[in-house]
């Protein structure tokens, strides 16, 4: 039996209760349940900063949330020589969309041209924060007049005419799930928190799969969710989320993702 610490956050809302506890079977966390089935001991360290933490000597740590306390905890584990998945440095770097854009250019990953200051874009464009999730502050503008609304911490990309939009879960260099997303009426954002809908899907092409895997590898992540769109010009990676949800578009997909993620972590524990 190995002890696996999950540095995590509630799926919805704020965590209630202590900041840390050994996972109890049947509590409803798919990855922890899958680790239990493999004979391991999951320990939950929530992103609440106050209170006692379960005393343990973890064999493996999984960084699922990047709040202040989790970042410090992950740093401490790495300093003590404990394997952390995803490693802290690439996890933190991937939270910066400008860093992602630079890496994708360097590695030849198809990605919308990204500007952090005034440029030559004319016409419809998308403005988004360098750091953020859930579609917050993401909006459409018309350039060049729209440049006056762009803040210092925001990026601008050309508006893509999207034929299909996907969230792809990648773990250990393998694609575990494709989810096709449809935006809510009168909204181009496909975040589920914005009313978008999701359904299970198959990979649209081998090229799309290769681009997804290439993007995750370029960012040096082991667990990631990739936002990929299909256009008339082919597939484009919009962004990669290092703290992606491991919930799929169906119960069966969620169970598959959790099971395969647990098996990947198990393989790391078994490695010499």
N, C-alpha and C positions, 0 to 999 in steps of 0.2 A: 504494500500500500504506500502510495506517495501522497504528500501533502501539496495541494495546488491552491495557491492564493489567487482569488479573482479580485482585482482592483476594479470595481465596477460602480455603476450608478443605476438607480431605478429606471425602468423603461419609461415610466410616466410619473410626473410629479416629484415631490421630494421624498427622501427616505424617512421612514418613521421607525424609531427604535434606536438601539445602539449602533455604533459605527462598525462593529465587527461581530461575526458569529460563525460557528461551524454550521455548514449547510445541513438542513434537516430534509430528509426525503419527503417528497410530495409538496414542497413549498412552492414549486412552479417555475424554477429557473432551468430552462432546457439544457444548457451546457453543464451546469452543476449536476443535474440528474444523470446526464450521459457519463460524466466522470465517475459518479457513484456506481453506475452499472459496470464500469471497468475496474472497480475495486479501489478507487482512489478516494482521498479525503479532501473535498472542496471546502475552502474557508473563504467566506465573503468579507471583504473589506470595502465598506461603502464609502461614498465620497463625503460623508459627514465628518467634520474635522475633530469633534470633541468626543471624549469618553474613552474607556479602555479598549484596547485591541486584543484579539485572541493571541495568546502567546504560542508561537509555533515556529518550527524551523522548516520553511517551505522548500520543497525540491524544485518547484517551478512556480513562476508568477505570470499571470496573464493580465496585461494592461488593457482594460476595456474602456476606461474613462480618463480624461486628462484634466480633471479639476485640480485646483491647487494642492490639496492634500495627497491626491493620488500621484501627482508628479513627484512630490517629495518622497513618498513611500517607494515608488519605483526606483528613484535615484539611489535610495538607501539600499534596496535589495541588490541593485547592480554593483554598488560599491562593495557589498559583502560577497560578491561572486555568485549570486543566484541568477539563473537564466530567466530573463524577462522577455515575454512575447506580447506585443511587439516591443522591440527595444526602444528605450525612451527617446534617444536622439532622432531616429527616423520618424517616430510617432509625432514628436513635437514639430519637426520640420514639415511633415505632411499636412499639418493643420494650417499652413500658410499656402494659399492658392497661387501666389506669385512664385513661391519656391517650386510648386508642382509644375507650373507652366514652364519655368526655366529648365527643369529636369526633363520634361517631355520634349522640348526643343532639342536638348543635347542628345537624347536617345532616339530621336526620330519617331516619337509617338504622335499620332494624329490628334491634334488638340486645337481648339479655337485660338486664333491669335489673341494675345492678352496684353493690354497696356495698363500701366499704372499712372500715366499722366497723358496730357493732350497728345493726340496723334492724328493720323490721316483718315480715320474712320468717317464715313459719311453714310447717313441713313439709319436704319433701326439697329440698336445695340442693346446689350444687357449690362447693367451695372450690378456688381455684387461686392460684399466686403471681402477683404483679404482673408479674414478669419471669421468663421461663422458656419451655421448649419440650419437646416429646417426651412430654407428659403427666406429667412429674415433679411430685410433690406434689399432683396433681389428685385430688380424692377427693369422695365423697358424704357429706353429714352430714344429720342431722335437726335442724331448728331448732324452738324456740329453744335447746334444750339444747346443740346443737353449737357455739354461739358460743364456748364456753370453749376450743375446740380451734383457733380461728382466730388465726393469728399476725399481727403488725403489718404484715408485707409481703404479706399475702394478701387476695384479693378473694372476695366471695360473690355467687353468682347463683342464681336459682331453677332447679331441675332441670327441663329441658324433656323432654317426651315426644316423642322424635324419630321421624319416619316415614322419613326418609332423610337421610344425611350425605354431604357433598361437600367435596372440596378442588378449588379452581378456580384455575388459573394465569392471571394477567393480566399482559400486557406491552404497554406503550405504549398503554394505553386499549383493548385488545382482549383478549377471552377466548380463550386458546389451548387450554385443556384442561379437561374436567370429569372428575373421578374420584369414583366412588361408593365409600364405605368402609363396611365392616361390622366391628363390634368383635369381639374374641375372646370366647369363651364366658365368662359371668359377669363381664364388664367393660363399662362404658358408654363408655370412652375409645376413640376410633377412630384413635389414633396407630399408624402401622405399626410403630414400635419397641415397641409394646405387644402385638403379635400380631394387629392388625387386618388385614383383607384389602382389596384394592383392585381395581377393574375399570373399564375405560373406560365413560363415560356421556355422555348428551346433557343439555343444559340442561333442567331440569324445567319451566321456564316463562320467559316474557319478564320477568315481575316479578323472578324470582330473578336473572336476568342483570343487570337494571338495578340491583338492590340491590348486587350484587357490584361492578360498575363504580363505583357511587356511593361505596362504602366505600373503594376504592383511591384514587379521586380526592380524597376528603375528607382522606385521610392524606398526600396529595401524593407518592405513590409511583409509580414507573414500572414496577417489577417487583415482583410480590407474589403470594403464595398466600393465598387466602381460604377459611376454614373456614365453610361455610354449612350450615344444617340446615333441613329442611322439617318443620313441625309442623301440627297442625290449625288453628292461627292464621296459617299462612303461613310464608314463609321468614324466617330470622333469620341475620345474620352473627354468628358466635360470636367470631372474632378474625381478624386479618390478620397474616401473616408476611412481613416485608420481606426476609428472607433465605431465602425458600422454595426448596426443591429444584426444579430444572428437569427432574427425571426424572418421566416420566409413568407411567401404570399398564401400559404396554406399550412394546416397543421402537419401534413406529411412533409412538406418542404422544410419546415422548422425542425422537425425531428431528424430529418436527414442531415441538415446543416450541423445541428448540435452533435449528432453521433459522429460525423466525419471530423468535426473539429476536435472532439474528445479523443478520437483515434490518432489524430495528428499530434496532439499534446502527449498522448501515451507513447508515441514513437520517439518523441524527444526525451521522455523519461527513461526509455529503454536503451537509448543510444549510449555507447561507451563514453 
